[in-house]
Amino acid sequence: MQEIVDGLRNMGFTEYEARAYLALVRLGKSTAREIGETAQIPQGRIYTVLNMLAARGFVHVLEGSPATYHTEEPTGVFDAIRDEYCESVNALVRQLEEQRNARDLPSPFWTISSERGIQIMLKAAVRNARKEIIIMAFDPRHLLTVVPSLKTAAKRINLDILAGDKPAFAGLGLKVRGMGSDLIALLEEMHTAGTVMEYDRMHEECFFLIDANVAVSIGTYAGKRNATVIRMPTLCFMMRKLIGIAEPEIGPFELLKPVGPERVSG
């Protein structure tokens, strides 16, 4: 139950509000005393807490002696909150885009060093994919946080996960291909042949290629997890061609019709 309370707190509830709301959902129509006892909230505070929830539309009060409280179906309540939140975010994005300096062109390469930033960027990139996503990975643990987003994306685009150890990825619930020997040889050669580049000091976890247009390499460098984003269509298209040659089952990439600038971060 603490997980639900924590989730409600992330939605802006106080500790007491979260506990009271959860108690009322579980109890059904109840008095303040019953809610307070179940939620372990002092009787001197429970009325204030319930009045705050009522003012925000989470709780309804039925006058009487004593008064009783009830909630609407959580689905309806939180669907409305989600819609309002999405509308607010969309309006804010439009306002920020209007203020953006047209001369501030994005760099074709950048690095994200915070875990939250990496997850936001990855989920946005997956959500904005228009045709295909190719992922190369050797450890399924590095994909766990984006599995729900990938499952949603797989319903509308081509998703190819190329695994270095295919059986290890069986629990993801996604279609996975084992990397072919040609691709494995190519990756090994890239990191061992010729002059060792600075990049090779990074332990790479996984690699995303979205629409042959954006690439994301995630790994650990100097003990810190980083994501390097490459938004250079020519280079990404060359990467896609190499993968297609090494993995013929994926097939060639069909060029997309331009629809405007692509967003990588939400």
C-alpha positions as CSV (number, residue, x, y, z in Angstrom):
1,M,0.0,0.0,0.0
2,Q,2.9,2.3,0.6
3,E,3.6,2.2,-3.1
4,I,0.2,3.7,-3.8
5,V,0.7,6.4,-1.2
6,D,4.0,7.3,-2.7
7,G,2.4,7.5,-6.1
8,L,-0.3,9.8,-4.8
9,R,2.4,12.0,-3.2
10,N,4.1,12.2,-6.6
11,M,0.8,13.6,-7.9
12,G,0.9,16.4,-5.3
13,F,-0.9,14.8,-2.3
14,T,0.4,15.3,1.2
15,E,1.1,12.2,3.2
16,Y,-2.2,12.5,5.1
17,E,-4.2,13.3,2.0
18,A,-2.7,10.2,0.2
19,R,-3.5,7.9,3.2
20,A,-7.0,9.3,3.6
21,Y,-7.8,9.0,-0.1
22,L,-6.5,5.4,-0.3
23,A,-8.5,4.5,2.9
24,L,-11.7,6.0,1.4
25,V,-11.2,4.1,-1.9
26,R,-10.8,0.9,0.0
27,L,-13.7,1.5,2.5
28,G,-16.3,3.0,0.2
29,K,-18.7,5.5,1.8
30,S,-17.5,6.2,5.3
31,T,-17.4,8.7,8.1
32,A,-14.4,10.8,9.0
33,R,-13.8,8.7,12.1
34,E,-13.7,5.5,10.1
35,I,-11.4,7.0,7.5
36,G,-9.1,8.5,10.2
37,E,-8.8,5.1,12.0
38,T,-8.1,3.2,8.8
39,A,-5.6,5.7,7.6
40,Q,-4.1,6.3,11.0
41,I,-4.6,10.0,10.9
42,P,-5.3,11.9,14.2
43,Q,-9.0,12.8,14.6
44,G,-8.0,16.4,15.0
45,R,-6.6,16.4,11.5
46,I,-8.9,14.2,9.5
47,Y,-11.6,16.8,8.9
48,T,-9.1,19.3,7.5
49,V,-7.5,16.6,5.3
50,L,-10.9,15.5,3.9
51,N,-12.0,19.1,3.3
52,M,-8.8,19.7,1.3
53,L,-9.5,16.6,-0.8
54,A,-13.1,17.7,-1.3
55,A,-12.0,21.2,-2.4
56,R,-9.8,19.5,-5.1
57,G,-12.6,17.3,-6.3
58,F,-11.2,14.0,-5.0
59,V,-13.8,13.5,-2.3
60,H,-17.5,14.2,-2.1
61,V,-19.3,15.1,1.2
62,L,-22.8,13.8,2.0
63,E,-24.3,16.0,4.7
64,G,-25.8,14.2,7.6
65,S,-25.2,13.4,11.3
66,P,-22.5,12.4,11.0
67,A,-21.4,13.5,7.5
68,T,-20.1,10.7,5.2
69,Y,-17.6,10.8,2.4
70,H,-17.2,9.0,-0.8
71,T,-15.1,9.0,-4.0
72,E,-15.8,8.8,-7.7
73,E,-14.2,6.0,-9.7
74,P,-10.4,6.6,-9.7
75,T,-10.3,6.1,-13.5
76,G,-12.6,9.0,-14.2
77,V,-10.9,11.3,-11.7
78,F,-7.3,10.7,-12.8
79,D,-8.2,10.6,-16.5
80,A,-9.5,14.1,-16.1
81,I,-6.3,15.1,-14.3
82,R,-4.1,13.6,-17.0
83,D,-6.0,15.4,-19.7
84,E,-5.7,18.7,-17.9
85,Y,-2.0,18.1,-17.3
86,C,-1.3,17.2,-21.0
87,E,-3.2,20.3,-22.1
88,S,-1.1,22.4,-19.8
89,V,2.1,20.8,-21.0
90,N,1.2,21.3,-24.7
91,A,0.3,24.9,-24.1
92,L,3.6,25.5,-22.3
93,V,5.6,23.8,-25.1
94,R,3.9,26.0,-27.7
95,Q,4.7,29.1,-25.7
96,L,8.3,28.1,-25.3
97,E,8.6,27.3,-29.0
98,E,7.4,30.8,-29.8
99,Q,10.1,32.3,-27.5
100,R,12.9,30.1,-28.9
101,N,15.8,31.9,-30.6
102,A,15.8,30.8,-34.3
103,R,19.6,31.2,-34.4
104,D,20.0,28.7,-31.6
105,L,20.4,25.7,-33.9
106,P,20.7,22.3,-32.0
107,S,24.1,20.6,-32.0
108,P,24.2,17.3,-34.0
109,F,25.9,15.7,-31.0
110,W,25.2,16.1,-27.3
111,T,25.6,14.1,-24.1
112,I,23.0,13.5,-21.3
113,S,24.5,12.6,-17.9
114,S,21.5,12.4,-15.5
115,E,19.6,9.2,-15.3
116,R,16.3,11.0,-15.3
117,G,17.4,13.0,-18.4
118,I,18.3,9.7,-20.2
119,Q,14.9,8.2,-19.5
120,I,13.0,11.2,-20.6
121,M,15.0,11.5,-23.8
122,L,14.7,7.7,-24.6
123,K,10.9,7.6,-24.0
124,A,10.4,10.7,-26.1
125,A,12.5,9.3,-28.9
126,V,10.6,6.0,-28.9
127,R,7.2,7.9,-28.7
128,N,8.2,10.1,-31.7
129,A,9.5,7.3,-33.9
130,R,7.6,7.3,-37.2
131,K,8.7,4.1,-38.9
132,E,11.3,1.9,-37.1
133,I,13.5,1.5,-34.1
134,I,16.6,-0.7,-34.1
135,I,18.2,-1.6,-30.8
136,M,21.4,-3.4,-30.2
137,A,22.1,-4.7,-26.7
138,F,23.9,-7.4,-24.8
139,D,22.1,-7.1,-21.4
140,P,18.3,-7.0,-21.1
141,R,18.5,-5.0,-17.8
142,H,19.5,-1.9,-19.8
143,L,16.1,-1.9,-21.6
144,L,13.8,-2.6,-18.6
145,T,12.8,1.1,-18.0
146,V,11.7,1.6,-21.6
147,V,9.9,-1.8,-22.2
148,P,6.4,-0.3,-21.7
149,S,7.2,2.4,-24.2
150,L,8.7,-0.1,-26.7
151,K,5.6,-2.3,-26.4
152,T,3.4,0.6,-27.3
153,A,5.6,1.6,-30.2
154,A,5.7,-1.9,-31.5
155,K,2.0,-1.7,-32.3
156,R,2.6,1.0,-35.0
157,I,6.2,0.8,-36.2
158,N,8.9,-1.8,-36.9
159,L,10.8,-2.7,-33.8
160,D,14.0,-4.8,-34.1
161,I,15.9,-5.7,-31.0
162,L,19.2,-7.3,-31.8
163,A,20.5,-9.2,-28.8
164,G,24.0,-10.4,-28.2
165,D,22.5,-13.2,-26.0
166,K,19.0,-13.8,-27.3
167,P,17.8,-16.2,-24.5
168,A,18.7,-13.6,-21.8
169,F,16.0,-11.3,-23.4
170,A,13.2,-13.8,-23.3
171,G,11.4,-12.2,-20.3
172,L,11.0,-8.8,-21.9
173,G,7.8,-9.7,-23.7
174,L,9.2,-8.3,-27.0
175,K,10.3,-9.9,-30.2
176,V,14.0,-10.2,-30.1
177,R,16.5,-11.3,-32.8
178,G,19.9,-12.7,-32.1
179,M,22.8,-10.7,-33.5
180,G,24.3,-12.3,-36.5
181,S,28.0,-13.2,-36.7
182,D,28.6,-10.4,-39.2
183,L,27.2,-7.7,-37.0
184,I,29.1,-9.0,-33.9
185,A,32.3,-9.1,-35.9
186,L,31.7,-5.5,-37.1
187,L,31.1,-4.3,-33.5
188,E,34.3,-6.0,-32.3
189,E,36.3,-4.6,-35.2
190,M,35.0,-1.1,-34.5
191,H,36.3,-1.2,-30.9
192,T,39.6,-3.1,-31.5
193,A,41.0,-2.2,-34.9
194,G,43.2,0.8,-35.5
195,T,43.8,3.6,-33.2
196,V,41.8,3.4,-29.9
197,M,39.4,6.4,-29.8
198,E,38.3,8.2,-26.6
199,Y,34.8,6.7,-27.2
200,D,36.2,3.2,-26.8
201,R,36.9,3.9,-23.1
202,M,33.1,3.9,-22.6
203,H,31.5,0.6,-21.7
204,E,28.5,0.6,-24.1
205,E,25.2,-0.8,-22.8
206,C,22.9,-0.4,-25.7
207,F,22.4,1.5,-28.9
208,F,19.2,2.9,-30.4
209,L,18.7,3.9,-34.0
210,I,15.4,5.7,-34.7
211,D,14.2,6.2,-38.2
212,A,17.7,6.1,-39.6
213,N,17.8,9.7,-38.4
214,V,18.6,9.8,-34.7
215,A,21.1,7.5,-32.8
216,V,21.5,7.1,-29.1
217,S,24.4,5.3,-27.5
218,I,24.1,4.6,-23.8
219,G,27.0,3.4,-21.6
220,T,29.2,4.1,-18.6
221,Y,32.2,6.4,-18.8
222,A,34.5,7.1,-15.9
223,G,32.0,5.3,-13.6
224,K,29.1,7.5,-14.7
225,R,26.2,6.5,-17.0
226,N,25.8,8.7,-20.1
227,A,23.8,8.9,-23.2
228,T,25.3,10.3,-26.4
229,V,22.7,11.5,-28.9
230,I,23.6,11.8,-32.6
231,R,21.1,13.8,-34.7
232,M,23.0,13.8,-38.0
233,P,20.8,12.2,-40.6
234,T,23.6,11.4,-43.1
235,L,25.6,9.6,-40.4
236,C,22.6,7.8,-39.0
237,F,21.6,6.7,-42.5
238,M,25.0,5.2,-43.1
239,M,24.7,3.4,-39.8
240,R,21.4,2.0,-40.9
241,K,22.9,0.8,-44.2
242,L,25.7,-1.0,-42.4
243,I,23.2,-2.7,-40.0
244,G,21.0,-3.7,-43.0
245,I,24.0,-5.3,-44.7
246,A,25.1,-7.1,-41.6
247,E,21.5,-8.2,-40.7
248,P,19.7,-8.9,-44.1
249,E,16.6,-10.0,-42.3
250,I,15.9,-6.5,-41.1
251,G,15.7,-5.3,-44.8
252,P,16.4,-1.9,-46.3
253,F,15.1,1.3,-44.8
254,E,12.4,3.2,-46.7
255,L,13.0,6.9,-46.7
256,L,10.5,9.0,-44.8
257,K,8.7,12.0,-46.2
258,P,9.8,15.1,-44.3
259,V,7.2,16.5,-41.8
260,G,9.2,19.1,-40.0
261,P,11.9,19.1,-37.3
262,E,12.0,16.0,-35.2
263,R,11.9,16.1,-31.4
264,V,14.1,13.9,-29.3
265,S,13.3,15.2,-25.8
266,G,9.9,15.6,-24.3
